């Protein structure tokens, strides 16, 4: 989600659905490792213990990894931020 015009704390939200909590942990680790290699600095990480919703805060980009589909459905960030432009990444 392109948050730049919203004047919030970041420029982008990246939303990722994992197929399980184990998958969420693997995705979070791989993303953190790759971004660290690229020189990005992780400011804050939440939810890594429970793995239901992992948040990785890289300042301009905040990554949300949902470990279970019902968690993403419950919080429905797409509806909450329905007015912001969506960018699809393959």
Phi, psi and omega in degrees: 000134180272106185262004188301325182275354182276343179068028179267192189283355180215171178265327183221143166252130173247121182252128182229134175257124174265162180271347180195172178293323177297319178296319178300317180296317180296315178297313181300316179295315181295318179296313180298317179298314183294316180293326176296319176301326181277357177093005178286146182252122176283119181275323185200146177225135179226153172080007184290335181285315183275327178065023174275320178212106180262130178243126176243117184256112178251027179083268182290336180234130176244124184255128178248122177244116181265121184279348178216136183304323183293335177291314178297318179297319182296312183280333172042059180299331178297322178286318180302320180250040186296339183272356180268149179297140178256136177244126180265129179244125179272000000 
